[in-house]
Amino acid sequence: MRDEETKSLLLVEADPAERRLVSAVATRAGWITLGADCIETAIGLLQGPHGREVQAALLANWDEDTGPASIAALRATKRNLPVIVAAKGESVTEAV
């Protein structure tokens, strides 16, 4: 039996290079990363055999048009899933 619980992160990022970069950083911090290029793939991963192990999701690029629906879809699949959003923008208001 393991002494430490495995931490699993669902990373939603369209750019493969960005997914690799964020995954590498997460790995150094002790996380296992499942990568998805879109919200549909992310939902499929949550519904798959490793979905129970996912403890948090990271939406790497916020889009104000699709972002709220993406969070709702993640939460509909896994109700209490913490969702972290990375926003690119110059204003705090846009990021919030």
Long-range contacts (C-beta under 8 A, 24 or more apart in sequence): 4-30, 6-32, 6-53, 7-31, 7-32, 7-55, 7-56, 8-32, 8-33, 8-34, 8-50, 8-53, 8-54, 8-55, 9-33, 9-34, 9-54, 9-55, 9-56, 9-57, 9-58, 10-34, 10-36, 10-42, 10-45, 10-46, 10-54, 10-56, 10-57, 10-58, 10-74, 11-35, 11-36, 11-57, 11-58, 11-60, 12-36, 12-37, 12-38, 12-39, 12-42, 12-57, 12-58, 12-59, 12-60, 12-70, 13-37, 13-58, 13-60, 13-61, 14-38, 14-61, 18-60, 19-60, 22-58, 22-60, 39-66, 39-69, 39-70, 39-73, 39-74, 42-74, 43-73, 43-74, 43-77, 46-74, 46-77, 46-78, 46-81, 47-77, 51-77, 51-78, 54-78, 54-81, 55-81, 55-82, 56-81, 56-82, 56-83, 56-84, 57-81, 57-82, 57-83, 57-84, 58-83, 58-84, 58-85, 58-86, 59-83, 59-84, 59-85, 59-86, 60-86, 61-86, 61-88, 62-86, 62-87, 62-88, 62-89, 62-95, 64-94
